[in-house]
Amino acid sequence: MKMFLISDNVDTLTGMRLAGVDGIVVHEREEVVDALKKAVADAEIGVVLMTELLVLKVPDVVRYIKLNNALPLIVEIPDRHGTRRPPDYIMKYVSEAIGLKL
């Protein structure tokens, strides 16, 4: 199984290519949706890496793929500017999942 990157900047793609991960740079919502459709249709792709900003452009599509497809696994990654998530996002996620405030 291969990994595939869908990024919104060339720097992230360049870094991932150095690690042997192929990918594409897109900016518009339609481009992101098309890239995701192609990645889902390719049986060789097991993991799709997406920058956080692109996931924010198509949350409905990403959610649909995660709920209805076993593969590929979609993983959100920060871009070269770092994460845009709040520092305690993991604690909030766990608290929501188990229903307890930690």
C-alpha positions in Angstrom: 0.0 0.0 0.0 1.1 3.5 -0.9 0.8 6.8 0.8 -0.5 9.9 -1.1 -0.3 13.5 -0.1 -3.0 16.2 -0.9 -1.4 19.5 0.0 -2.1 23.2 -0.4 1.6 24.1 -0.6 4.6 23.0 -2.5 6.9 22.9 0.5 4.9 20.2 2.2 4.9 18.2 -1.1 8.6 18.6 -1.5 9.3 17.4 2.0 7.1 14.4 1.6 8.6 13.5 -1.8 12.0 13.3 -0.1 10.4 10.6 2.2 9.1 8.8 -0.9 5.5 10.0 -0.7 3.9 11.1 -4.0 1.2 13.8 -4.0 -0.5 16.8 -5.5 -0.9 20.5 -4.7 -4.4 21.8 -4.9 -6.1 25.0 -3.8 -9.8 25.1 -4.7 -12.5 22.9 -3.2 -13.3 21.2 -6.5 -9.6 20.3 -6.9 -9.6 18.8 -3.4 -12.7 16.8 -4.1 -11.3 15.5 -7.4 -8.0 14.5 -5.8 -9.8 12.6 -3.0 -12.0 10.8 -5.5 -9.0 9.7 -7.5 -7.2 8.6 -4.3 -10.2 6.5 -3.1 -10.5 4.9 -6.5 -6.8 3.9 -6.6 -6.6 0.5 -4.8 -2.9 0.9 -4.2 -3.3 3.9 -2.0 -3.8 2.9 1.7 -3.2 6.3 3.4 -4.0 9.8 2.2 -2.2 12.6 4.0 -4.0 16.0 3.8 -3.0 19.3 5.2 -5.3 20.7 7.9 -6.4 23.7 5.7 -7.6 21.4 2.9 -9.6 19.2 5.3 -11.3 22.4 6.5 -12.3 23.1 2.9 -14.1 19.7 2.5 -15.1 18.4 5.9 -18.2 16.8 4.6 -16.4 14.8 1.9 -13.7 13.7 4.3 -16.3 12.6 6.9 -18.2 10.7 4.2 -15.1 8.8 3.0 -14.1 8.0 6.6 -17.5 6.6 7.4 -18.1 4.7 4.2 -14.7 3.4 3.1 -12.3 1.1 4.9 -9.5 2.4 2.8 -7.8 4.8 2.3 -7.2 6.1 5.8 -7.3 9.9 5.8 -4.8 11.6 8.1 -4.7 15.3 8.8 -1.2 16.8 9.0 0.0 20.3 9.8 1.7 22.2 7.0 5.0 24.0 7.2 3.5 26.7 9.3 2.5 24.2 12.0 -0.8 23.1 13.4 -3.8 25.3 13.6 -5.4 23.2 16.3 -5.6 24.5 19.9 -3.0 23.0 22.3 -5.6 20.9 24.2 -7.5 19.5 21.2 -6.6 15.9 22.1 -7.9 16.2 25.6 -11.1 17.7 24.3 -11.4 14.9 21.7 -11.0 12.2 24.4 -13.4 14.0 26.7 -16.1 14.1 24.0 -15.5 10.5 23.1 -15.8 9.0 26.6 -18.2 11.6 28.0 -16.0 12.6 31.0 -14.1 15.7 31.6 -10.4 14.9 32.3 
